């Protein structure tokens, strides 16, 4: 996953005349929606960038995956959909192949932020 960044997120310098350069890749394993109840992972090569002004490096970002997270937004949405029904955490754990602790901790905050976003 790569693109041309418009500015550095640390110092805010605009990418002009090679002020931000590509600096290799990082491989990350992202949890994707299960296919026929088998765990599915997306091995994503994220582009690293280096800002020559402030000497900081940063990664390419995607709308599908939050920063510093290895669970895709689609998995979180499917868990929220399952939680909207009267479904136990154990059944969601089996259906989505996720841990109950992850469902309780991470998706409670996600559901609260989604709730306040729309109301």
C-alpha positions, 0 to 999 in steps of 0.5 A: 500500500503506497501513495504520495503523501501531501505533507508530513504529519509531524512537522507539517512540511508540504511534500515538494522537491523530495522533502518526503521520500519512500523508506521501505515497507513494513509487513502487517497482518490485519484481521479480515472478515472470516470467510465461511467461518475460517479466519482470514488475514490480510498481509499488507505491505505498508509504505514507510516514508521519511521526512527530510526536514524533521527526520521522522518516519511514518507509515501509509494510512488506509481508511479501512484500517485504523492507525496502530490497529490490526483489526479492520473496520469491517470486522468491527462493524460485523461485531457491532451488527452481531451485538445489536442482536441478542447474541452472546459473546461466545457465539460472536467469538466463534462466528468471527474468530475473535477473543471475547476479551477483545470484543468486550474491550475494543468494541465497546469503545468503538460502539460508543464512538459510533453511537455519539457520531450519529446521535 
